[in-house]
Amino acid sequence: MSDYKIKKSDYSVLSTSIKIVILTSEFNRNYTSALEEKNIEFLEKRGFTNIEKFMVPGAFEIPAFLEKIIEKKNPDLIICFGVVIRWATTHYEMVAWESARGIMDISLVNPQLTIINWILTCENEKQVEERITDTYALSGLNVLSEIKKLW
């Protein structure tokens, strides 16, 4: 597992007034709320305050909601939180693949916008818990700062 930690230089080029929208899956809420809380705390400690949150039923619904968010809210950054755990059915593959594909498709037709797919796709709850730590601070800010340099 990676030991990546975001450095101040990764996000220091960003205005703290950027408009951030967070989409969080209600399904597996005990985990998605922890992801959301840690990342909002990370952002707020660094001065990012223009944050709006929305709930969606599950990871599968995130791409459809993304379309509306882009149309109605005109954000600079969208962060999508979800947790999909394999368990014993093929439902896992469908949800994991289609939510990722949907987010990527929307990202490709909106290159001016940074969309972070923070949907964890794990084999079991232990893997989920390992990924909800301070070590995995919001690496997406690095992506946004690199994109801003291109603008």
N, C-alpha and C positions, 0 to 999 in steps of 0.2 A: 504494500500500500504506500502511496506517495506521502511525503512529509512536507509538501508544498505549504509555504506560508506567504501571504501577500506582504510586500514591502511598501513602505510609504511612497517610493518612487513609482509604484505601479498605478497609483490613483492620484498623485499630487497634482497632475496637470488638469484635473477635472474641477469644474465649478461645483461648489457644494449646493448650488440652487438647481441642479438638474432635476428634471421631473422623473421620479421613479415609481413604477407601478409593480406591485407584487401580487401574483396570482398563486393561491395556495389551495391544494386539493383537500377537501373535507375527509376523503377516504384515508384511513391510517392517520387520523388527526393527531394521535398521541406523538407521532414522529414528525409530521409536517409542521405542527405548531412549534416544535423544538427547532427545526430548520429555520422557520420564519423568524422566530424570536432571536436566535443567535445572529442572524444576518442583519436584522433591523437594528439590534444593539450595536453591531459592528459599524453600520452606516451612520447611526446617530452619534456615536462617540467620535466620529471623524467629521461631523458637521453637516452631514446630508440630512435635511429635514423635510424636503418636499416629496414625501412618500405616501402613496395611496394604496390600500390593501383591498383585495377582492377574494372571495371564496368561490370555488367551483366544486361540483360534486366529486370528481375524481380526476386522475391524470389524463384520462382519455378525453375529457371535455376541455382541457386547457387550450388546444389549438383553436377550437371554434370560438372560445371566449377571447383569445388573442386578437382575432380579426376585429371584434367590437371595440376592444381597448384601444387599438391603434386608431381606429376611425373616430372614436369619441373623446379620447383623452390626450392624444398627441404626446406620448411620453418620449423621454430620451433613452430610458432603460426599462426593460421589463424583465423581471425575475420570476421564473415558474418553479414552484416547489411542489413536489409530489413524492410519494413512496409507493413502489410496486414491488411486492414480495412474491417470489415464485410459488410457494406452497406446492400443491399437488395437481394443478390443472394447467392446460395450455392457455388459459385466459391471460396469464402473465405475458406470454409472448405477444399476443394481440395488443394488449394495453401498452406494453413497453415500446414495441416497434412503431405502432401507429401514433402514439403521443410524440415520440422523437421525430418521426417523419413529418408530422403536422407542424411542429415547431420549426424544423429545418425549412420546410416549404415556405412558411410565412417569413422566415428570416431572409431567404433568398430573394423574395419579391419586395422586401423592405430593407435594402442594404444601408439606408441611412439610420437605421434603428438597431440598437443592441438588444438582443433577446437571449437571456441566459436560461438554458435548460438545466435546472437543478432538480430534475426528477431522478431520484435514486431508484435503480433497478437492481435488487439484491436477491440472493438465494434464500436468505433467512433473516430473522430479526437481529441476530448478532452482527451481521454485516451492516445493517442499517445503523445500529447503535455505534459501531466503530466510525461511521462517517458523520455523525452528529457531534463533532468536537470542535474546539477552538482551532485545531490544526487546519481545518478546512474552512478558513475564513473566506470571505467572498472573493474568490479568484476572478470572478466576472468583471470586477472593477478594472483589472488589468486589461481585459479584452476591450472594455469601453475606452480606456485611456489610449490604447493603440489605435482604435478606430478614430478617435478625436484627432490624433496626430495626422491622419490621412485627410481629414476634412480641411 
